[in-house]
Amino acid sequence: LDSKVPLIMPPSRKKTTKERAARQIRHEVPVDDEVDMYQEPVKRVVRPDNQLELTDAELKEEKTRVLTADDPNIPKNISKYNFKDRCYKRDPPGQSEHMAIQFSMEGCSLHHESAEFKAQDEYRQKKAEEEAEARKAMEQEAQQEGENYGGGGEPDTEESGKNQFNYSDRAAQTFNNPLRERGVTTEPPPVVDFGATLTQWEIYDFYMADYAAQIMKMKLHEDADKKKTSGGYGSYEEPSPAAAAVGKEEDTVHSAKMENALKILERLVNQNAEDEIFNDFKYWEDASDQFREGEGSLLPLWRFSTDRTKRKQVTALCWNPQYPDLFAVGYGSYDFMRQGSGMICCFSLKNTSFPEYIFSTESGVMCLDFHPQHPSLLAVGCYDGTVMVYDVRNKGMRPIYSSSIKTGKHTDPVWQVFWQAEDLAKELNFFSISSDGRVANWIMSKNELKMEPVMHLKLVNTVKDDPEETSLSGLAGGCCFDFNKTQEHLFVVGTEEGNIHKCSKAYSGQYLETYEGHHMAVYSVKWNPFHERVFITCSADWTVKIWDHNLNYPIMSFDLGNAVGDVCWSPYSSTIFAAVTSDGKVHVFDLAENKHEPLCEQKVVKRAKLTHVCFNERDFMVIVGDDRGGVNSLKLSPNLRKLHLPVNEEGVVEAGVDTFAIQKAKMDKLLQASDAKPSSG
């Protein structure tokens, strides 16, 4: 930059001749005495000899300079060895190294026991005493002169809570808003004048049309009564909407749309009232399972019951195959000296306060089953030997099919019904088993329910080589049965004598195998959903046994200490099953975790016996029924639903895993590790 330093020359005294001559020579200023007296200061630019010569462009160029607080004396090229990276790295200076201290002063503190502190303390106390004596003397002098010190002779000792210098008693009153009147007038509805001429024949035509509709309605009721007396309730067909609409006037309050709207509203109110339970059902997980291996728990959710079923016993449970929130409950009585009417209730998890559908039966319900392809069809077996088929979509309370003496009927209670998989070449059919010793197939024909005997359960001699009991007459009472998932012709039957028979639909005259393991009635038998060779049984002799149908002895046995009412495999693991006992407890086993003890043994009801248990196909929950007409829903903790699937390093289940093959392999491993045949002694 070009440094131009102006030189200001103020007026000075009159110069001598020599001085003026010198200045004239140096600055070339004319010398004149008159001018020199009153001449103003002259500014001249003095340029140093060593100044750079810069062009106009260089002079106009801006140079940016940044001021920093860095100390130039601090080194910036220090390198230190980094043991982590095993190399030398540059160590930049810290912020505190550039700090320059302009002023500092050391403080002074004294120890309270030192001589200097004691001297200062004595001086301070002496000064305070002198000030107190001087103040006291001034007060005495003021009293002697008659001045009122402190408002009286003596200062007030009582302290007032009020501010004595700025306090005044005031009254307060709320502000009353002025009253204002407002009137509203609604817009009157539009009025239309209408006029018509009414004649006698118009009245007659309207009367005849209404009379014809009443005659048609009576005729439909008579046809329905005739079908009922003939023994059949019609074929499985959808009710004609045209026939239902005959003689039915439009009624918004009792319409189907209003019914659907009220059903949705009832579900919303119920879910709002039980919001905590619904949140537990969806999101709650027992965190304590992380700290206890080999143990689990059951979280109670809802209890489903009605006033009409409190004096009945839960005799059957079944989930709907298409709607995972819907399940059916059969009500009857296991006390055969106190039999009465039965009832079927279909509950939904969306409305836990009241059943969706209710059907009444003349005899107690002993079993029921939903059709796997037609979820609205419900097969029911009763105590009097009758089997029926309901369509839950129908408004009426009557079944669409019912067995009779004419078409065939069991003579003893029907203990279990089972739908056969639909075959396009055949009509819908299901199987049943009864105490009369017969396994029957029921075919839903056009107008009636036909019965076809499948097998007669003959008594077998349990004592071998006994000449006195070589001939046994009569039939064995069947209690339960189940069909194999892969071999449809193969099924096992549990009897009242405690025997288990392996049968086939192709050989109706004899048993394929007889398993002797229980000493009392077999209440339930279930094939494993993942392994075609394994099935499980439970009995009143307090035991649960697992069988391989190729072996005539149980591979595993569990004693639960009370009569076992029902047992059920889980639909998501081949090694998990649940059983319920008469002391109100639910036992959940996982054979992959513990082959000897249950992971969970929890009492869910008081002063009641549990009769049935059933797993949900979608959610990790079970429902259990008791002999007081109630059904309790329970959520399984994480330890009770382990699938043992292979996971990657991140803990995520690997993609493309064959779950069915893994579950089957788990059961194969248990079969290989099972104990040898128990000794006969």
Residue pairs with C-beta under 8 A, 6 or more apart in sequence:
1 54
1 59
2 51
2 52
2 54
2 59
3 47
3 48
3 51
4 45
4 47
5 45
5 46
6 43
6 44
6 45
7 43
7 44
7 45
7 46
8 41
8 43
9 41
9 42
9 43
9 44
10 41
11 36
11 37
11 38
11 39
11 40
11 41
14 33
14 36
14 37
15 23
15 31
15 36
20 31
20 36
21 31
23 29
23 31
24 30
24 31
27 44
29 42
69 98
70 98
71 97
71 98
71 100
74 93
74 97
74 98
75 93
76 92
76 93
77 90
78 90
78 91
78 93
79 88
79 89
79 90
79 91
80 88
80 89
80 91
81 87
81 88
81 89
82 88
82 89
110 116
110 117
110 120
111 117
139 149
142 149
143 149
143 153
150 156
213 246
213 247
214 247
216 246
216 247
217 246
217 247
220 243
220 246
227 233
227 234
228 398
231 402
231 404
231 406
231 407
231 448
232 401
232 402
232 407
232 447
232 448
232 449
233 398
233 399
233 400
233 401
233 402
234 400
234 447
235 400
235 444
235 445
235 446
235 447
236 377
236 389
236 391
236 400
236 401
236 428
236 444
239 394
252 258
263 351
266 351
266 353
266 354
267 350
267 351
270 350
270 351
270 352
270 353
271 278
271 350
274 302
274 352
277 301
277 302
280 299
280 301
280 635
281 301
281 349
281 619
281 621
281 635
284 299
284 635
285 637
285 638
286 296
286 297
286 299
286 637
286 638
286 639
288 297
289 295
289 296
289 297
289 637
289 638
289 639
292 639
293 639
294 593
294 594
294 599
294 639
295 599
295 600
295 639
296 588
296 599
296 600
296 636
296 637
296 638
296 639
296 640
297 600
297 602
297 637
297 640
298 586
298 588
298 600
298 602
298 604
298 622
298 634
298 635
298 636
298 637
298 640
299 634
299 635
299 637
300 604
300 632
300 633
300 634
301 621
301 632
301 633
301 634
301 635
302 349
302 352
302 632
302 633
303 630
303 631
303 632
303 633
304 329
304 345
304 347
304 352
304 355
304 623
304 630
304 631
304 632
304 633
305 629
305 630
305 631
306 345
306 354
306 355
306 358
306 629
308 343
308 358
309 331
309 343
309 345
309 629
310 628
310 629
311 629
312 331
312 332
312 333
312 340
312 342
312 343
312 364
312 629
313 331
313 332
313 333
313 334
313 335
313 611
313 625
313 626
313 627
313 628
313 629
314 329
314 330
314 331
314 611
314 612
314 625
314 626
314 627
314 629
314 630
314 631
315 330
315 331
315 332
315 333
315 334
315 364
315 365
315 366
315 367
315 611
315 612
315 625
316 328
316 329
316 330
316 365
316 366
316 367
316 368
316 612
317 327
317 328
317 329
317 330
317 612
317 613
317 614
317 623
317 625
317 631
318 327
318 328
318 368
318 369
318 370
318 614
319 326
319 327
319 370
319 614
319 615
319 616
319 617
320 326
320 327
320 328
320 370
320 375
321 370
321 371
321 372
321 375
321 617
322 375
323 348
323 375
324 616
324 617
324 618
324 619
325 348
325 349
325 350
326 346
326 347
326 348
326 349
326 356
327 346
327 347
327 614
327 623
328 344
328 345
328 346
328 347
328 368
328 370
328 378
329 344
329 345
329 346
329 347
329 625
329 631
330 342
330 343
330 344
330 365
330 366
330 367
330 368
330 380
331 342
331 343
331 344
331 345
331 364
331 365
331 629
332 339
332 342
332 363
332 364
332 365
332 366
332 382
332 383
333 339
333 340
333 364
333 383
334 611
334 627
339 363
339 364
339 383
340 364
341 360
341 361
341 362
341 363
341 364
342 360
342 361
342 362
342 363
342 364
342 365
342 382
342 383
343 358
343 359
343 360
343 361
343 365
344 357
344 358
344 359
344 360
344 361
344 365
344 368
344 378
344 380
344 390
345 355
345 357
345 358
346 355
346 356
346 357
346 358
346 392
347 355
347 356
347 631
348 356
349 633
357 392
359 390
359 397
359 399
360 397
361 380
361 382
361 388
362 382
362 384
363 382
363 383
363 384
363 386
364 382
364 383
365 380
365 381
365 382
365 383
366 381
366 382
366 383
366 413
366 414
366 415
367 380
367 381
367 414
367 415
367 416
367 417
368 378
368 379
368 380
368 381
368 417
369 378
369 379
369 417
369 418
369 419
369 430
370 377
370 378
370 419
371 377
371 378
371 379
371 419
371 422
371 428
371 430
372 419
372 421
372 422
373 421
373 422
374 422
374 428
376 391
376 392
376 393
377 389
377 390
377 391
377 419
377 428
378 389
378 390
378 391
378 392
379 387
379 388
379 389
379 417
379 419
379 430
379 442
380 387
380 388
380 389
380 390
380 399
380 417
381 387
381 413
381 414
381 415
381 416
381 417
381 432
381 434
382 388
382 413
382 414
383 413
383 414
384 413
385 403
385 409
385 410
385 411
385 412
385 413
385 414
385 434
385 436
386 402
386 403
386 404
386 409
386 410
386 414
387 402
387 403
387 409
387 410
387 414
387 417
387 430
387 432
387 442
387 449
388 399
388 401
388 402
388 403
389 399
389 400
389 401
389 402
389 430
389 444
389 449
390 399
390 400
391 400
394 400
401 444
401 448
401 449
402 449
403 409
403 410
403 442
403 449
403 451
407 448
407 449
407 450
407 451
408 440
408 449
408 450
408 451
409 451
410 432
410 434
410 436
410 438
410 440
411 434
411 436
412 434
412 435
412 436
412 477
413 434
413 435
414 432
414 433
414 434
415 433
415 434
415 435
415 478
415 479
415 480
416 432
416 433
416 479
416 480
416 481
417 430
417 431
417 432
418 430
418 431
418 432
418 481
418 482
418 483
419 430
420 429
420 430
420 431
420 441
420 488
421 488
422 428
426 443
427 443
427 444
427 445
428 443
428 444
429 441
429 442
429 443
429 444
430 441
430 442
431 439
431 440
431 441
431 442
431 454
431 481
431 483
432 439
432 440
432 442
433 439
433 440
433 478
433 479
433 480
433 481
433 493
434 440
434 478
435 477
435 478
435 479
435 496
436 475
436 477
437 456
437 457
437 458
437 474
437 475
437 476
437 477
437 478
438 453
438 454
438 455
438 456
438 457
438 475
438 478
439 453
439 454
439 455
439 457
439 478
439 481
439 493
439 503
440 451
440 452
440 453
440 454
441 451
441 452
441 453
441 454
442 449
442 450
442 451
442 452
443 449
443 450
443 452
453 508
454 505
454 508
455 503
455 508
456 475
456 508
457 475
457 476
457 477
457 478
457 493
457 495
457 501
458 472
458 475
458 476
459 472
459 473
459 474
459 475
459 476
459 497
460 472
460 476
460 499
460 501
460 511
460 514
461 469
461 470
461 472
462 497
462 499
462 516
463 469
476 495
476 496
476 497
476 499
477 495
477 496
477 497
478 493
478 494
478 495
478 496
479 494
479 495
479 496
479 521
479 522
479 523
480 493
480 494
480 522
480 523
480 524
480 525
481 491
481 492
481 493
481 494
481 525
482 491
482 492
482 525
482 526
482 527
482 535
483 490
483 491
483 527
484 490
484 491
484 527
484 532
485 527
485 529
485 532
486 532
487 532
488 505
489 504
489 505
489 506
490 502
490 503
490 504
490 512
490 549
491 502
491 503
491 504
491 505
492 500
492 501
492 502
492 503
492 525
492 527
492 535
492 549
493 500
493 501
493 503
493 525
494 500
494 521
494 522
494 523
494 524
494 525
494 537
494 539
495 501
495 521
495 522
496 521
496 522
497 521
498 516
498 517
498 518
498 519
498 520
498 521
498 522
498 539
498 541
499 514
499 515
499 516
499 518
499 522
500 514
500 515
500 516
500 517
500 518
500 522
500 525
500 537
500 547
501 511
501 512
501 513
501 514
501 515
502 511
502 512
502 513
502 514
502 515
502 549
503 511
503 512
504 512
513 549
513 552
514 552
515 547
515 552
515 553
515 554
516 552
517 537
517 543
517 545
517 547
517 553
517 554
517 557
518 537
518 539
518 541
518 543
518 545
519 539
519 541
520 539
520 540
520 541
521 539
521 540
522 537
522 538
522 539
523 538
523 539
523 540
523 564
523 565
523 566
524 537
524 538
524 565
524 566
524 567
524 568
525 535
525 536
525 537
526 535
526 536
526 537
526 567
526 568
526 569
527 534
527 535
527 569
528 534
528 535
528 536
528 569
528 574
528 667
529 569
529 571
529 574
530 574
530 660
530 663
530 664
530 667
531 574
531 663
531 664
531 667
531 668
533 548
533 549
533 550
533 671
534 546
534 547
534 548
534 549
534 667
534 671
535 546
535 547
535 549
536 544
536 545
536 546
536 547
536 567
536 569
536 577
537 544
537 545
537 547
537 567
538 544
538 545
538 564
538 565
538 566
538 567
538 579
539 545
539 564
540 563
540 564
541 563
542 559
542 560
542 561
542 562
542 563
542 564
542 581
543 557
543 558
543 559
543 560
543 564
544 557
544 558
544 560
544 564
544 567
544 577
544 579
545 554
545 556
545 557
545 558
546 554
546 555
546 556
546 557
547 554
547 555
548 555
548 671
551 677
553 677
553 678
555 671
555 674
555 675
556 591
556 595
556 674
558 579
558 587
558 589
558 598
560 579
560 581
560 585
560 587
561 581
561 583
562 581
562 582
562 583
562 585
563 581
563 582
564 579
564 580
564 581
565 580
565 581
565 582
565 609
565 610
565 611
565 612
565 613
566 579
566 580
566 610
566 611
566 612
566 613
567 577
567 578
567 579
567 580
567 613
568 577
568 578
568 579
568 613
568 614
568 615
568 622
569 576
569 577
569 615
570 576
570 577
570 578
570 615
570 641
571 615
571 616
571 617
572 620
572 641
572 643
573 590
573 592
573 641
573 642
573 643
573 644
573 663
573 666
574 663
574 664
574 666
574 667
575 589
575 590
575 591
575 592
575 593
575 663
575 666
575 667
575 670
576 588
576 589
576 590
576 591
576 640
576 641
577 588
577 589
578 586
578 587
578 588
578 589
578 613
578 615
578 622
579 586
579 587
579 589
579 613
580 586
580 587
580 610
580 611
580 612
580 613
580 624
581 587
581 610
582 609
582 610
583 603
583 609
584 603
584 604
584 605
584 606
584 607
584 608
584 609
584 610
584 626
585 601
585 602
585 603
585 604
585 610
586 600
586 601
586 602
586 603
586 604
586 610
586 613
586 622
586 624
586 634
587 598
587 600
587 601
588 598
588 599
588 600
588 601
588 636
588 640
589 598
589 599
590 599
590 639
590 640
590 642
591 670
592 642
592 644
592 666
592 670
593 599
593 639
593 642
595 670
599 639
599 640
600 637
600 640
604 610
604 624
604 632
604 634
605 626
605 628
605 630
605 632
608 626
608 627
608 628
608 630
609 626
609 627
610 624
610 625
610 626
611 625
611 626
611 627
612 624
612 625
613 622
613 623
613 624
613 625
614 622
614 623
615 621
615 622
616 622
616 623
619 635
620 635
620 636
620 640
620 641
621 633
621 634
621 635
621 636
622 633
622 634
622 636
623 631
623 632
623 633
623 634
624 631
624 632
624 634
625 631
626 632
643 659
643 662
643 663
644 662
644 666
645 653
645 654
645 657
645 659
645 662
646 653
646 654
646 657
646 662
647 653
647 654
648 654
